[in-house]
Amino acid sequence: MPSPADFVHSHRPPEATDESLVRFVFRDGQNLLVDPEQPDRLLVAGDFAKCLSVPLGCFGGRPCVVVEAPADASAPDGLEFLALRSLHGTMDEALRNLAGGGFQLLHWQRTHRFCGACGTATEPKRDERALACPSCGLLIFPRIDAAIIVGICRGDRLLLAHNQRFRGNMHSLIAGFVEVGETLEQTVAREVREEVGISVGRIRYFGSQSWPFPSTIMLGFTADHAGGELHPDGTEIVSADWFARDELPEIPGPGSISRRIIDAFVAGDFGVAE
């Protein structure tokens, strides 16, 4: 399987029309066409050659596009449409990120068909990844929403919280979107204060993850408890507590940055992720 370094971004439509062309086919928003027995298999998916497509670039020397299939489209024999979220841990990370980027581009084009300033239909620019209004000249670039997620330690314990949207007894880290005018460190401090009522210090960058649901970049941090007692807001956060390494509740599965941060805590390594 090619590595992320083997992917070259390009907004230009590929010239290839033969079996070297790779299609990432989505249906019903977030369901990706895959071979369930070999999720990492690159698909030609010629049945969808005439569907709306967006160029991605080249992966391992093969041109790639993302395709939006009709809602009533059936999967070819031996293939299935599976939720992109469900492929965490089963599909190669570089391939999953590429498919996720394609999903974001489809969502961007679908939601920006018309100029927000004058209402004219937009058109793809030839020289860059952007949609342009032929009437007023407005340029619309792919949207990326920045969000933070933070692992907070108090001594040898990690703060984990149960969000009202979580199933069962799932617990995870404090997270939230960056507000206009904030630095990332200010966002970390504000989200923690708003959701569980404590203050934090020694905020350190950990790592990042593209999260295509629909267009988020998750920026991971670690921090130390600096003061205050836990008071969940009762709106987003139902409960929160400090957990030792050997008494963790149900936590997110492999493949998410939240799990990477939690695993780093368990391993005793809250430095910068590899």
C-alpha positions as CSV (number, residue, x, y, z in Angstrom):
1,M,0.0,0.0,0.0
2,P,1.4,3.4,-0.9
3,S,2.2,5.8,1.9
4,P,0.9,9.3,2.4
5,A,4.1,10.6,0.8
6,D,3.0,8.8,-2.4
7,F,-0.1,11.0,-2.8
8,V,0.1,14.1,-4.9
9,H,-2.8,16.6,-4.7
10,S,-4.2,17.9,-8.0
11,H,-7.4,19.8,-8.8
12,R,-7.1,19.0,-12.5
13,P,-9.3,16.3,-14.0
14,P,-7.2,13.2,-14.8
15,E,-6.6,12.2,-18.4
16,A,-6.7,8.5,-17.7
17,T,-9.9,6.7,-18.5
18,D,-8.6,3.2,-18.4
19,E,-8.2,0.8,-15.5
20,S,-5.4,2.9,-13.9
21,L,-8.1,5.4,-12.7
22,V,-9.2,4.9,-9.1
23,R,-12.7,5.9,-8.0
24,F,-13.7,6.6,-4.4
25,V,-17.5,6.2,-4.8
26,F,-19.8,7.6,-2.1
27,R,-23.6,7.1,-1.8
28,D,-26.1,8.6,0.7
29,G,-23.5,11.1,2.0
30,Q,-21.1,9.0,4.0
31,N,-21.2,5.4,2.6
32,L,-18.1,4.4,0.6
33,L,-18.0,1.6,-1.9
34,V,-15.4,-1.0,-0.7
35,D,-14.5,-4.7,-1.0
36,P,-15.5,-5.9,2.5
37,E,-13.0,-8.7,2.3
38,Q,-10.2,-6.3,1.2
39,P,-11.0,-2.8,2.4
40,D,-7.6,-1.5,1.1
41,R,-8.3,-2.6,-2.5
42,L,-8.2,0.3,-4.9
43,L,-11.4,0.2,-7.0
44,V,-11.9,1.1,-10.7
45,A,-15.7,1.0,-10.2
46,G,-16.4,1.5,-13.9
47,D,-20.1,1.3,-13.3
48,F,-20.0,4.8,-11.9
49,A,-17.8,6.4,-14.7
50,K,-20.6,8.8,-15.7
51,C,-21.5,10.0,-12.2
52,L,-20.5,13.4,-10.9
53,S,-16.8,13.3,-10.0
54,V,-14.2,15.5,-8.4
55,P,-10.4,15.1,-9.0
56,L,-8.2,14.3,-6.0
57,G,-4.7,13.7,-7.4
58,C,-2.5,10.7,-7.8
59,F,-2.0,7.9,-5.2
60,G,1.0,5.6,-5.8
61,G,1.1,6.9,-9.4
62,R,-2.6,6.2,-10.1
63,P,-5.0,9.1,-10.8
64,C,-7.9,9.3,-8.3
65,V,-11.3,10.9,-8.3
66,V,-14.2,10.9,-5.8
67,V,-17.6,10.1,-7.2
68,E,-21.1,10.8,-6.0
69,A,-23.4,7.9,-6.8
70,P,-27.2,8.2,-7.1
71,A,-29.1,7.5,-3.9
72,D,-30.6,4.4,-5.4
73,A,-27.3,3.0,-6.8
74,S,-26.6,-0.7,-6.1
75,A,-23.1,-2.0,-5.2
76,P,-21.6,-4.2,-7.9
77,D,-21.1,-7.9,-7.1
78,G,-18.6,-8.5,-4.3
79,L,-18.7,-4.9,-3.2
80,E,-20.6,-3.0,-0.5
81,F,-21.4,0.6,0.5
82,L,-20.2,0.9,4.1
83,A,-20.2,4.0,6.4
84,L,-16.8,5.7,6.2
85,R,-16.8,6.0,10.0
86,S,-17.0,2.2,10.3
87,L,-13.7,1.7,8.4
88,H,-11.5,3.1,11.1
89,G,-9.2,0.3,12.2
90,T,-10.0,-1.8,9.1
91,M,-8.9,0.3,6.2
92,D,-5.3,1.6,5.7
93,E,-5.0,5.0,7.4
94,A,-3.5,6.8,4.3
95,L,-6.3,5.4,2.1
96,R,-9.0,6.2,4.6
97,N,-7.7,9.8,4.8
98,L,-7.7,10.1,1.0
99,A,-11.3,8.9,0.9
100,G,-12.2,11.2,3.7
101,G,-10.7,14.1,1.8
102,G,-12.7,13.2,-1.2
103,F,-15.8,13.1,0.9
104,Q,-15.1,16.6,2.1
105,L,-14.6,17.9,-1.5
106,L,-18.0,16.4,-2.5
107,H,-19.7,18.0,0.4
108,W,-18.0,21.3,-0.4
109,Q,-19.1,21.3,-4.0
110,R,-22.6,20.1,-3.1
111,T,-23.1,23.0,-0.6
112,H,-21.5,25.8,-2.7
113,R,-23.3,25.4,-6.0
114,F,-24.3,29.1,-6.0
115,C,-22.5,32.3,-5.0
116,G,-23.3,33.4,-1.5
117,A,-23.0,37.0,-2.5
118,C,-25.1,37.3,-5.7
119,G,-26.7,33.8,-6.2
120,T,-25.0,33.0,-9.6
121,A,-24.1,29.4,-10.2
122,T,-20.4,28.8,-9.3
123,E,-17.8,27.2,-11.6
124,P,-14.6,25.3,-10.8
125,K,-11.4,27.3,-11.3
126,R,-8.9,25.9,-13.7
127,D,-5.8,27.0,-11.9
128,E,-6.5,26.1,-8.3
129,R,-8.9,24.2,-6.0
130,A,-11.7,26.8,-5.7
131,L,-15.1,27.6,-7.0
132,A,-15.5,31.0,-8.7
133,C,-18.6,33.2,-9.3
134,P,-18.5,34.2,-13.0
135,S,-20.7,37.3,-12.1
136,C,-19.1,39.0,-9.1
137,G,-15.7,37.1,-8.9
138,L,-16.2,35.7,-5.4
139,L,-13.8,32.8,-4.8
140,I,-14.9,29.9,-2.5
141,F,-12.2,27.6,-1.2
142,P,-12.8,24.2,0.5
143,R,-14.0,24.7,4.0
144,I,-12.0,23.3,6.9
145,D,-13.4,23.7,10.5
146,A,-10.8,23.7,13.2
147,A,-11.5,21.9,16.5
148,I,-9.4,21.1,19.5
149,I,-9.4,17.9,21.6
150,V,-7.4,17.8,24.9
151,G,-6.2,15.2,27.3
152,I,-6.0,16.7,30.8
153,C,-4.0,15.1,33.7
154,R,-4.2,15.7,37.4
155,G,-1.3,13.8,38.9
156,D,-1.6,10.2,37.5
157,R,-5.2,10.5,36.5
158,L,-6.8,11.5,33.2
159,L,-10.0,13.5,32.7
160,L,-12.6,11.6,30.7
161,A,-16.2,12.8,30.1
162,H,-19.5,11.4,29.0
163,N,-21.1,13.5,26.3
164,Q,-24.9,13.3,26.1
165,R,-24.5,12.1,22.5
166,F,-22.4,9.1,23.4
167,R,-23.8,5.6,23.5
168,G,-23.7,3.5,26.6
169,N,-20.9,4.3,29.0
170,M,-18.6,5.8,26.4
171,H,-16.2,8.4,27.8
172,S,-13.7,10.6,25.8
173,L,-11.7,13.8,26.0
174,I,-12.9,17.4,26.1
175,A,-13.3,18.8,22.6
176,G,-14.8,21.8,20.8
177,F,-14.6,24.1,17.8
178,V,-12.3,27.2,17.5
179,E,-14.2,30.5,17.7
180,V,-13.4,33.5,15.5
181,G,-10.5,35.5,16.9
182,E,-9.2,32.7,19.3
183,T,-5.8,31.1,19.4
184,L,-5.8,27.3,19.7
185,E,-4.6,27.6,23.3
186,Q,-7.4,30.0,24.2
187,T,-9.9,27.5,22.7
188,V,-8.5,24.7,24.9
189,A,-8.8,26.8,28.0
190,R,-12.3,28.1,27.1
191,E,-13.8,24.7,26.1
192,V,-12.5,23.0,29.3
193,R,-13.8,25.9,31.5
194,E,-17.2,25.9,29.7
195,E,-17.7,22.1,29.7
196,V,-16.3,21.0,33.1
197,G,-15.6,24.2,35.0
198,I,-11.8,23.8,35.7
199,S,-8.8,25.7,34.5
200,V,-5.7,24.2,32.8
201,G,-2.1,25.0,32.3
202,R,1.0,23.8,30.5
203,I,-0.9,23.3,27.2
204,R,1.1,21.3,24.7
205,Y,0.5,20.3,21.1
206,F,0.1,16.6,20.6
207,G,-0.9,15.9,17.0
208,S,-3.7,16.2,14.5
209,Q,-6.2,14.3,12.5
210,S,-8.4,15.0,9.5
211,W,-12.0,14.3,10.5
212,P,-14.3,14.4,7.5
213,F,-17.7,14.6,9.2
214,P,-18.0,16.8,7.3
215,S,-14.9,19.0,7.1
216,T,-13.0,19.2,10.4
217,I,-9.3,19.2,11.3
218,M,-8.9,17.9,14.9
219,L,-5.9,19.5,16.7
220,G,-4.9,17.4,19.7
221,F,-3.4,18.8,22.9
222,T,-2.4,17.7,26.4
223,A,-2.6,19.9,29.5
224,D,-2.4,19.8,33.3
225,H,-5.1,20.6,35.8
226,A,-4.5,24.0,37.2
227,G,-7.4,24.6,39.5
228,G,-11.1,24.1,40.2
229,E,-13.4,21.1,40.8
230,L,-15.3,19.3,38.1
231,H,-18.7,20.7,37.3
232,P,-20.1,19.2,34.1
233,D,-22.2,21.7,32.2
234,G,-25.2,19.3,32.0
235,T,-25.9,20.3,28.4
236,E,-23.1,18.6,26.4
237,I,-21.3,16.9,29.2
238,V,-23.4,14.7,31.5
239,S,-20.6,13.4,33.7
240,A,-16.9,13.7,34.1
241,D,-14.2,12.2,36.3
242,W,-10.5,11.5,36.8
243,F,-9.5,8.0,35.9
244,A,-6.3,6.0,36.6
245,R,-4.5,4.0,33.9
246,D,-5.9,0.7,35.1
247,E,-9.5,1.8,35.6
248,L,-10.5,3.4,32.3
249,P,-14.2,3.3,31.3
250,E,-15.3,2.5,27.8
251,I,-13.2,4.7,25.4
252,P,-13.2,5.4,21.7
253,G,-11.8,2.6,19.4
254,P,-8.5,2.7,17.5
255,G,-8.1,5.2,14.7
256,S,-9.2,8.4,16.4
257,I,-6.9,11.1,17.8
258,S,-8.8,10.8,21.1
259,R,-7.7,7.2,21.4
260,R,-4.1,8.1,20.5
261,I,-4.0,10.7,23.3
262,I,-5.6,8.2,25.8
263,D,-3.1,5.5,24.7
264,A,-0.2,8.0,25.2
265,F,-1.5,8.6,28.8
266,V,-1.7,4.9,29.5
267,A,1.9,4.5,28.2
268,G,3.1,7.4,30.3
269,D,4.1,9.5,27.3
270,F,2.3,12.8,27.0
271,G,4.9,14.3,24.6
272,V,4.5,15.1,21.0
273,A,3.0,12.1,19.1
274,E,5.1,10.3,16.5
